[in-house]
Amino acid sequence: MHHTILIIDDEKDIRTALTGILEDEGYQVLNAESGVEGIECALQELPDLVLLDIWMPGMDGLEVLERLKRQIPQVTVIMISGHGTIDTAVRATKLGAFDFIEKPLSLEKVLISVANALQLQELRVQNAELKRSASADSELIGESSGILSVREQIRRVASISAPVLINGESGSGKELIACSIHCSSPRRERPFITVHCSAIPEELIESELFGHEKSAFIGALSHKKGRFDQADGGTLLLDEIGELPLSTQMKILRFIQDGSFERVGGNRRLTADIRIIAASSRSLEPDSAAGAFNPDLYYQLSTIPFRAPALRDRLDDIGPLVQHFVARFFRREGGEAKAFLPEALNKLQRYSWPGNLRELKNVVERLLIMAPGRVISAEDITSLSGESTATLPSIGGALSRSTLRDAREDFEREFIIHKLEENDWNISRTAELIELERSNLHRKIKCYGIEVRRYM
């Protein structure tokens, strides 16, 4: 990953000396000899770090700092000055400067300050991503043939950077597979960024992915880097990539082909080193054939296809999965651990699990919270779920359909109706429980012609 550093200083000798030593360290260096030129360059290039002189003719460094922080809040700035005072240093710090270095410059001190600033910047990005994905679990649990096959496939492809396409039902562990690929790869120390494409409004998706320039659209009050910038050097997971508009698909295709992209409202090609992993809960091949998904992008992604096995196809893994969810729950919540009796596990193995791993996790946690004793029996499962496993949604009707897509749509419709009934047809609560955006649930209700009932 190449960091970009902008030097704003009216002294040519200073710019030349700093440029030489920073380029020797592998940084990409830009130069500006005035505050006005520096601001224009920063807005164009969105550097990772700015070295800014305080005393310059015209607009001084403190004014430049204030404007940069207002227009590019995320930029890191190190101030340099030959006439520094404590008051000036305090003011620069209050305006958001990372460090204050006095002239004559110690090049060793400059390099240390630059390295510390960039390291802190990366830690902030990683911390934000860890918080976002704190509930995710990257470990693939189980020893069924399906999971063993996935593990072997991960071992074979982890070391390369070719795109990957992961298909599988909702909740079957597509993100876990993607995370395992990343954690087994040479990119493991770099960011793993996930974008849930179906959860972002169409009009905002390109800004979220590629970033935007100031005033690119109404509400774009400053320049912003996107997920492609955050994932540079690492892995980017595009979950439910089939929900992206065709225009956005085309831009992702170009990135895969040449490693470049443009920010919304910009006209310059930027580069990044990213492995793209795409995931979809439906087969993209029919959409590609029908023109609903870019065929060239489909061919690029499907070079390395994965299939996340449905939980009903790996019921032998129910036992270790339950143990895993129990251990994780009590690590997080504390308290005395509870055990599932064999009869309870057997009952869980007789259910078709339309919600896959996500549904199993929710059921296990509900039982751990609500079961009164230290052990959980088959009777606890019946009483706590509010229904016997025989009345839960089944896959029988879906199996009579001639195509996978029709079967999936039949089952999804039945599943949505069942969950709406469970929640007294409260759409917001249902969307939250099945982990789907409310707008997307509304769209599916309309698409499947489901008549929403109102309870008094």
C-alpha positions as CSV (number, residue, x, y, z in Angstrom):
1,M,0.0,0.0,0.0
2,H,1.5,3.4,-1.1
3,H,0.7,6.3,1.2
4,T,0.4,9.8,-0.3
5,I,2.0,12.7,1.5
6,L,1.5,16.4,0.5
7,I,4.2,18.9,1.4
8,I,3.0,22.5,1.6
9,D,6.0,24.9,2.1
10,D,7.2,28.0,0.4
11,E,10.9,27.1,0.7
12,K,12.0,25.0,-2.3
13,D,15.0,23.6,-0.4
14,I,12.7,22.2,2.4
15,R,10.4,20.7,-0.2
16,T,13.2,19.1,-2.1
17,A,14.9,17.6,1.1
18,L,11.6,16.2,2.4
19,T,10.6,14.8,-0.9
20,G,13.9,13.0,-1.3
21,I,13.8,11.3,2.1
22,L,10.1,10.4,2.0
23,E,10.4,8.9,-1.5
24,D,13.3,6.9,-0.3
25,E,11.0,5.4,2.3
26,G,8.5,4.4,-0.4
27,Y,5.9,7.2,0.0
28,Q,4.3,9.0,-2.9
29,V,5.0,12.7,-2.5
30,L,3.2,15.8,-3.8
31,N,4.4,19.4,-3.5
32,A,2.8,22.8,-3.2
33,E,4.5,26.1,-2.6
34,S,1.6,28.1,-1.2
35,G,-1.4,27.6,1.0
36,V,-3.9,28.1,-1.9
37,E,-2.1,25.7,-4.1
38,G,-1.8,23.2,-1.2
39,I,-5.6,23.3,-0.5
40,E,-6.3,22.8,-4.2
41,C,-3.9,19.8,-4.4
42,A,-5.3,18.3,-1.2
43,L,-8.9,18.5,-2.5
44,Q,-7.8,16.9,-5.8
45,E,-5.6,14.1,-4.4
46,L,-7.0,13.5,-0.9
47,P,-3.5,12.7,0.6
48,D,-3.1,10.4,3.6
49,L,-0.9,13.0,5.3
50,V,0.0,16.7,4.9
51,L,3.3,18.3,6.1
52,L,2.4,22.0,6.4
53,D,4.6,25.0,7.1
54,I,3.1,27.7,9.3
55,W,4.8,30.8,8.1
56,M,4.1,31.3,4.4
57,P,3.3,34.5,2.4
58,G,-0.4,35.1,1.8
59,M,-2.4,32.4,3.5
60,D,-0.5,31.1,6.6
61,G,-0.4,27.5,7.7
62,L,-2.9,27.8,10.5
63,E,-5.5,29.1,8.1
64,V,-4.7,26.3,5.7
65,L,-5.0,23.8,8.5
66,E,-8.4,25.2,9.5
67,R,-9.7,25.0,5.9
68,L,-8.3,21.5,5.3
69,K,-9.9,20.2,8.5
70,R,-13.2,21.7,7.5
71,Q,-13.2,20.3,4.0
72,I,-11.4,17.0,4.5
73,P,-12.0,16.2,8.2
74,Q,-10.1,12.8,7.9
75,V,-6.8,14.2,6.7
76,T,-3.8,14.0,9.1
77,V,-1.6,17.2,9.3
78,I,1.8,17.6,10.8
79,M,2.9,21.3,11.2
80,I,6.4,22.5,10.6
81,S,7.8,25.9,11.6
82,G,11.0,27.8,11.9
83,H,9.5,30.3,14.3
84,G,7.4,28.2,16.6
85,T,5.9,29.3,19.9
86,I,4.0,27.5,22.5
87,D,0.9,29.5,21.7
88,T,1.2,28.6,18.0
89,A,1.7,24.9,18.8
90,V,-1.3,24.9,21.1
91,R,-3.5,26.6,18.5
92,A,-2.4,24.2,15.8
93,T,-3.2,21.3,18.1
94,K,-6.7,22.7,18.9
95,L,-7.3,23.0,15.1
96,G,-6.5,19.3,14.7
97,A,-2.8,19.0,13.9
98,F,-1.3,15.6,14.8
99,D,2.2,17.0,15.6
100,F,4.3,20.1,15.6
101,I,8.0,20.0,14.4
102,E,10.4,22.9,14.5
103,K,13.0,23.9,11.9
104,P,15.8,23.2,11.3
105,L,14.2,19.9,10.6
106,S,15.6,16.7,12.0
107,L,14.8,14.3,9.1
108,E,14.8,11.4,11.5
109,K,12.2,13.1,13.7
110,V,10.1,13.8,10.6
111,L,10.1,10.2,9.5
112,I,9.2,9.0,13.0
113,S,6.3,11.5,13.2
114,V,5.1,10.5,9.7
115,A,5.2,6.8,10.6
116,N,3.4,7.4,13.8
117,A,0.7,9.5,12.2
118,L,0.1,6.9,9.4
119,Q,0.1,4.0,11.9
120,L,-2.5,5.8,14.1
121,Q,-4.6,6.5,11.0
122,E,-4.6,2.8,10.0
123,L,-5.4,1.8,13.6
124,R,-8.5,4.0,13.5
125,V,-9.7,2.4,10.3
126,Q,-9.1,-1.1,11.7
127,N,-10.8,-0.2,15.0
128,A,-13.8,1.1,13.2
129,E,-14.0,-2.1,11.1
130,L,-13.5,-4.3,14.2
131,K,-16.4,-2.6,15.9
132,R,-18.5,-3.0,12.9
133,S,-17.8,-6.7,12.6
134,A,-17.4,-7.5,16.3
135,S,-20.3,-10.0,16.2
136,A,-18.9,-11.8,13.2
137,D,-17.1,-15.0,13.7
138,S,-14.5,-16.1,11.1
139,E,-14.1,-19.7,12.2
140,L,-15.8,-22.4,10.1
141,I,-17.2,-24.9,12.6
142,G,-17.9,-28.5,11.7
143,E,-16.5,-31.6,10.1
144,S,-19.2,-32.4,7.5
145,S,-18.2,-33.1,4.0
146,G,-19.5,-29.7,2.8
147,I,-17.4,-27.8,5.3
148,L,-14.3,-29.9,4.7
149,S,-14.6,-29.2,1.0
150,V,-14.9,-25.5,1.6
151,R,-11.8,-25.5,3.9
152,E,-9.8,-27.3,1.2
153,Q,-10.9,-24.8,-1.4
154,I,-9.9,-21.9,0.8
155,R,-6.5,-23.5,1.3
156,R,-6.1,-23.7,-2.5
157,V,-7.1,-20.1,-3.4
158,A,-6.1,-18.0,-0.3
159,S,-2.6,-17.2,-1.6
160,I,-3.8,-15.7,-4.9
161,S,-5.6,-12.4,-5.6
162,A,-8.2,-13.5,-8.2
163,P,-11.8,-12.5,-7.5
164,V,-14.1,-15.0,-5.7
165,L,-17.8,-15.6,-5.9
166,I,-19.6,-17.2,-3.0
167,N,-23.2,-18.4,-3.5
168,G,-25.4,-19.7,-0.7
169,E,-28.6,-19.2,1.1
170,S,-29.1,-16.3,3.5
171,G,-27.5,-17.0,6.8
172,S,-25.4,-19.9,5.5
173,G,-22.0,-18.4,6.3
174,K,-20.9,-16.6,3.1
175,E,-19.2,-13.8,5.1
176,L,-17.5,-16.4,7.3
177,I,-16.0,-18.1,4.2
178,A,-14.9,-14.7,2.8
179,C,-13.3,-13.8,6.1
180,S,-11.5,-17.2,6.3
181,I,-10.1,-16.6,2.8
182,H,-8.8,-13.2,3.9
183,C,-7.4,-14.5,7.2
184,S,-5.6,-17.4,5.3
185,S,-4.1,-15.1,2.7
186,P,-1.0,-12.8,2.6
187,R,-3.4,-9.9,3.1
188,R,-4.4,-11.1,6.6
189,E,-2.7,-8.1,8.3
190,R,-4.6,-5.6,6.0
191,P,-8.2,-4.6,6.3
192,F,-11.2,-6.9,5.6
193,I,-14.0,-4.6,4.6
194,T,-17.6,-5.7,4.1
195,V,-20.2,-3.8,2.1
196,H,-23.8,-5.0,2.4
197,C,-25.0,-3.9,-1.0
198,S,-28.7,-4.6,-0.4
199,A,-28.6,-2.4,2.7
200,I,-27.4,0.8,1.0
201,P,-29.8,3.0,-1.1
202,E,-29.1,2.8,-4.8
203,E,-28.4,6.6,-5.0
204,L,-25.7,6.3,-2.3
205,I,-24.0,3.0,-3.1
206,E,-21.3,4.5,-5.4
207,S,-20.4,7.2,-2.9
208,E,-20.1,4.4,-0.2
209,L,-17.9,2.3,-2.5
210,F,-15.7,4.8,-4.3
211,G,-16.0,8.0,-2.1
212,H,-17.0,11.4,-3.5
213,E,-15.7,14.8,-4.1
214,K,-17.1,17.9,-2.3
215,S,-20.4,19.1,-3.9
216,A,-20.7,15.9,-6.0
217,F,-24.3,15.8,-4.9
218,I,-26.6,17.5,-2.4
219,G,-25.3,16.9,1.1
220,A,-21.7,16.2,0.0
221,L,-20.2,19.0,2.2
222,S,-16.7,17.6,2.2
223,H,-14.5,15.1,0.3
224,K,-14.8,11.5,1.4
225,K,-12.9,8.3,0.8
226,G,-14.9,5.2,0.2
227,R,-14.6,1.5,1.0
228,F,-12.2,0.9,-1.8
229,D,-9.8,3.3,-0.2
230,Q,-10.3,1.6,3.2
231,A,-9.7,-1.8,1.8
232,D,-6.4,-0.9,-0.1
233,G,-4.0,-3.7,0.5
234,G,-6.7,-6.0,1.8
235,T,-9.9,-7.7,0.9
236,L,-13.3,-6.2,0.0
237,L,-16.5,-8.3,0.4
238,L,-19.4,-7.2,-1.7
239,D,-22.3,-9.0,-0.1
240,E,-25.4,-9.5,-2.2
241,I,-23.6,-8.0,-5.2
242,G,-26.6,-8.9,-7.4
243,E,-28.5,-5.9,-5.8
244,L,-26.0,-3.4,-7.3
245,P,-27.2,-1.3,-10.3
246,L,-25.7,-2.2,-13.7
247,S,-23.8,1.1,-13.8
248,T,-22.1,0.3,-10.6
249,Q,-21.4,-3.3,-11.7
250,M,-19.6,-1.9,-14.7
251,K,-17.3,0.2,-12.5
252,I,-16.5,-2.8,-10.4
253,L,-15.7,-4.8,-13.5
254,R,-13.3,-2.1,-14.7
255,F,-11.6,-2.1,-11.3
256,I,-11.1,-5.9,-11.4
257,Q,-9.6,-5.5,-14.9
258,D,-7.2,-2.6,-14.3
259,G,-7.2,-1.8,-10.5
260,S,-8.6,1.7,-10.9
261,F,-11.7,3.7,-10.0
262,E,-13.1,7.2,-9.9
263,R,-14.7,9.0,-7.0
264,V,-18.3,10.3,-7.5
265,G,-18.0,13.8,-9.0
266,G,-14.3,13.2,-9.9
267,N,-12.6,12.7,-13.2
268,R,-9.3,11.2,-12.2
269,R,-8.5,7.4,-12.1
270,L,-7.3,6.3,-8.7
271,T,-5.6,2.9,-8.0
272,A,-5.9,0.4,-5.2
273,D,-4.6,-3.1,-4.5
274,I,-7.7,-5.1,-3.4
275,R,-9.0,-8.6,-3.6
276,I,-12.6,-8.6,-4.5
277,I,-14.9,-11.3,-3.0
278,A,-18.6,-11.2,-4.0
279,A,-21.4,-13.0,-2.3
280,S,-25.0,-13.7,-3.4
281,S,-27.9,-15.6,-1.9
282,R,-29.2,-16.3,-5.4
283,S,-27.6,-17.7,-8.5
284,L,-26.3,-14.9,-10.7
285,E,-26.1,-17.0,-13.9
286,P,-29.8,-16.6,-14.8
287,D,-29.6,-12.9,-14.1
288,S,-26.5,-12.7,-16.3
289,A,-28.2,-14.5,-19.1
290,A,-31.2,-12.2,-18.8
291,G,-29.1,-9.0,-18.8
292,A,-30.1,-8.2,-15.1
293,F,-26.4,-8.8,-14.1
294,N,-23.4,-7.7,-16.1
295,P,-22.2,-10.9,-17.9
296,D,-18.6,-9.9,-18.1
297,L,-18.5,-9.2,-14.4
298,Y,-20.2,-12.6,-13.7
299,Y,-17.5,-14.4,-15.8
300,Q,-14.8,-12.5,-13.9
301,L,-16.2,-13.4,-10.5
302,S,-17.1,-17.0,-11.2
303,T,-13.5,-17.9,-12.1
304,I,-13.3,-19.2,-8.5
305,P,-16.8,-20.2,-7.3
306,F,-17.6,-21.2,-3.8
307,R,-20.8,-22.7,-2.4
308,A,-21.8,-22.1,1.3
309,P,-23.6,-25.3,2.3
310,A,-27.0,-24.9,3.8
311,L,-27.4,-26.0,7.4
312,R,-29.9,-28.7,6.5
313,D,-27.2,-30.3,4.3
314,R,-24.8,-30.5,7.3
315,L,-27.0,-31.4,10.2
316,D,-24.2,-33.5,11.7
317,D,-22.5,-30.2,12.5
318,I,-25.4,-29.1,14.7
319,G,-23.7,-30.4,17.9
320,P,-20.3,-28.5,17.5
321,L,-22.1,-25.4,16.2
322,V,-24.4,-25.3,19.3
323,Q,-21.3,-25.8,21.5
324,H,-19.6,-22.9,19.7
325,F,-22.6,-20.6,20.0
326,V,-23.0,-21.5,23.7
327,A,-19.3,-20.8,24.5
328,R,-19.4,-17.5,22.6
329,F,-22.5,-16.4,24.3
330,F,-21.1,-16.9,27.8
331,R,-17.8,-15.4,26.9
332,R,-19.7,-12.3,25.9
333,E,-22.4,-12.2,28.6
334,G,-20.8,-14.1,31.5
335,G,-22.7,-16.2,34.0
336,E,-22.9,-20.0,34.4
337,A,-22.7,-22.0,31.2
338,K,-25.6,-24.3,30.2
339,A,-25.6,-27.6,28.4
340,F,-27.8,-29.1,25.7
341,L,-29.0,-32.6,26.3
342,P,-28.5,-35.2,23.5
343,E,-32.3,-35.3,23.0
344,A,-32.3,-31.5,22.5
345,L,-29.6,-31.7,19.9
346,N,-31.5,-34.5,18.2
347,K,-34.5,-32.4,18.0
348,L,-32.5,-29.5,16.5
349,Q,-31.2,-31.9,13.9
350,R,-34.7,-32.8,12.7
351,Y,-35.5,-29.2,11.7
352,S,-34.8,-27.9,8.2
353,W,-33.3,-24.5,9.3
354,P,-34.5,-22.1,6.6
355,G,-32.5,-19.3,8.3
356,N,-29.4,-21.5,8.4
357,L,-26.5,-20.6,10.9
358,R,-28.1,-17.2,11.7
359,E,-31.3,-18.9,12.8
360,L,-29.5,-21.6,14.8
361,K,-27.5,-18.9,16.6
362,N,-30.7,-17.0,17.5
363,V,-32.5,-20.1,18.7
364,V,-29.5,-21.1,20.9
365,E,-29.2,-17.7,22.5
366,R,-32.9,-17.5,23.1
367,L,-32.8,-20.9,24.9
368,L,-29.8,-19.9,26.9
369,I,-31.6,-16.8,28.1
370,M,-35.0,-18.3,28.7
371,A,-34.4,-21.9,29.9
372,P,-34.7,-22.0,33.7
373,G,-32.3,-24.9,34.4
374,R,-28.6,-25.6,33.8
375,V,-29.5,-28.1,31.1
376,I,-31.7,-27.7,28.0
377,S,-34.0,-30.5,27.0
378,A,-36.2,-31.2,24.0
379,E,-39.2,-29.9,25.9
380,D,-37.5,-26.5,26.5
381,I,-37.1,-26.1,22.7
382,T,-40.8,-26.7,22.1
383,S,-42.1,-24.4,24.8
384,L,-39.6,-21.6,24.2
385,S,-40.0,-21.5,20.5
386,G,-43.7,-21.1,20.9
387,E,-44.3,-23.8,18.3
388,S,-43.2,-27.4,17.6
389,T,-40.7,-28.0,14.8
390,A,-43.5,-29.6,12.8
391,T,-45.3,-26.3,12.4
392,L,-42.1,-24.4,11.3
393,P,-41.7,-23.5,7.6
394,S,-40.7,-26.5,5.6
395,I,-39.1,-27.0,2.2
396,G,-41.7,-29.5,0.9
397,G,-43.5,-27.1,-1.4
398,A,-40.3,-25.7,-2.8
399,L,-39.0,-29.2,-3.7
400,S,-41.8,-29.6,-6.2
401,R,-40.6,-26.6,-8.3
402,S,-38.7,-27.3,-11.5
403,T,-35.9,-24.6,-11.1
404,L,-33.8,-23.5,-8.2
405,R,-34.9,-19.9,-8.5
406,D,-38.6,-20.8,-8.3
407,A,-37.9,-23.1,-5.3
408,R,-36.0,-20.4,-3.5
409,E,-38.7,-17.8,-4.2
410,D,-41.4,-20.1,-2.9
411,F,-39.5,-20.8,0.2
412,E,-38.6,-17.2,0.8
413,R,-42.2,-16.1,0.5
414,E,-43.3,-18.8,3.0
415,F,-40.5,-17.8,5.3
416,I,-41.4,-14.1,5.2
417,I,-45.1,-14.8,5.9
418,H,-44.2,-17.1,8.8
419,K,-41.9,-14.5,10.4
420,L,-44.5,-11.8,9.9
421,E,-47.1,-13.9,11.6
422,E,-44.6,-14.6,14.5
423,N,-44.3,-10.8,15.0
424,D,-48.0,-9.9,14.6
425,W,-47.3,-8.5,11.1
426,N,-45.0,-5.8,12.5
427,I,-42.7,-5.1,9.6
428,S,-40.1,-3.2,11.5
429,R,-39.7,-5.9,14.2
430,T,-39.7,-8.6,11.6
431,A,-37.0,-6.9,9.5
432,E,-34.8,-6.5,12.6
433,L,-35.2,-10.1,13.6
434,I,-34.4,-11.6,10.2
435,E,-31.6,-9.1,9.7
436,L,-33.0,-7.4,6.6
437,E,-33.3,-3.7,5.8
438,R,-36.9,-2.6,6.3
439,S,-37.0,-1.1,2.8
440,N,-35.9,-4.4,1.4
441,L,-38.5,-6.3,3.4
442,H,-41.2,-4.0,2.0
443,R,-39.9,-4.6,-1.5
444,K,-40.1,-8.4,-1.1
445,I,-43.6,-8.2,0.4
446,K,-44.7,-6.3,-2.6
447,C,-42.8,-8.5,-5.0
448,Y,-44.4,-11.7,-3.6
449,G,-47.9,-10.2,-3.3
450,I,-48.1,-10.8,0.4
451,E,-51.1,-9.2,2.0
452,V,-50.0,-7.5,5.2
453,R,-52.6,-8.0,8.0
454,R,-53.1,-5.5,10.7
455,Y,-53.7,-6.7,14.3
456,M,-55.6,-4.5,16.8
